[in-house]
Amino acid sequence: MMDERKQKEALVLLCEAILETVAVAQEPIGAPSGVLYAGLMQFGLNLESYQQIMGTLVRSGFLRGPDSHCYHITDAGRAWLASASTL
């Protein structure tokens, strides 16, 4: 089992990957939630965990949605990505 520090690092990397994926989605459509989940499901992420992570990213202001089952990155999400890439 992973220690708590490694779990936090993995979660940050997962959130970064989600934000990067949503950032490249074509506007105004956005990134379809089902496609995002299907891509993460292959790594063992269950639906409840996916919904919790996406809800946290929305409540934190990094994503908006799901609008018609699609997510969109916000300016705050883009800023976080820019700062994460400099770490």
HELIX and SHEET records of a PDB file:
HELIX    1   1 GLU A    4  ALA A   23  1                                  20    
HELIX    2   2 SER A   33  MET A   41  1                                   9    
HELIX    3   3 LEU A   47  ARG A   59  1                                  13    
HELIX    4   4 ASP A   75  ALA A   84  1                                  10    
SHEET    1   A 3 ALA A  31  PRO A  32  0                                        
SHEET    2   A 3 CYS A  70  ILE A  73 -1                                        
SHEET    3   A 3 LEU A  63  ASP A  67 -1                                        
END                                                                             
